């Protein structure tokens, strides 16, 4: 019988759904709290077939993923996929390199270059994001030069080294929503609209989820984006633009507990099935 090592830092509603799905499928789950593990290659005993990273902490999850990969354990998502998707600039680079439709972007380290980058991106407004981060935190819609100067000064004085890398993205006026597609093994299994009167539509910031039919365009775009970053279990944040659908960001440890009901799709079950498939293949 296949055993999935579920790497976690806490058990959220998402992980509870995965546990329920595994139980229904008679798949063993070994819960591994990575906060309490001793990752010593000389003493660690591997007693599972595939590792599923569900850590809230990307830092802890990435260390654990690298550790188990050295033992030859298949890890979902792999450390290489995590490396790309945890950083918005890297994600944009890989999508751009593979010619996957995505928003225009730039990375700079000071105000002078930021001013030029804004001009190259088409002028104000633009969006400034921390390259590392989630849940729509520390995003800023920058409407003019005064705001740009203030935000960069705050980053210079108060920010961590990562915050001093200034990731700038073109601003897209959304139709009061965006799309999140859930992609498992390159296939978009379902999608939701995230509606909000605010320009940030993350459900963590109050966006309301409703079912979004998976069209051919969503399916093709999701598959292309998945292939560009290395595949696995991913969530694509998609914008509806005048140029068609474009990828905004990719989440490599997606939350889905509020999406199974509106879509009617057993996302947790698809995750377990994919883990079993990868374990058998390896």
Helices and strands as residue ranges (DSSP letters): E 3-8, H 13-24, E 28-33, E 50-53, H 58-70, E 74-76, H 79-85, H 88-97, E 105-108, H 111-120, E 126-130, E 140-142, H 145-158, E 166-170, E 177-184, E 187-195, G 203-205, E 208-211, H 216-229, E 233-241, E 244-251, H 260-263, H 267-281
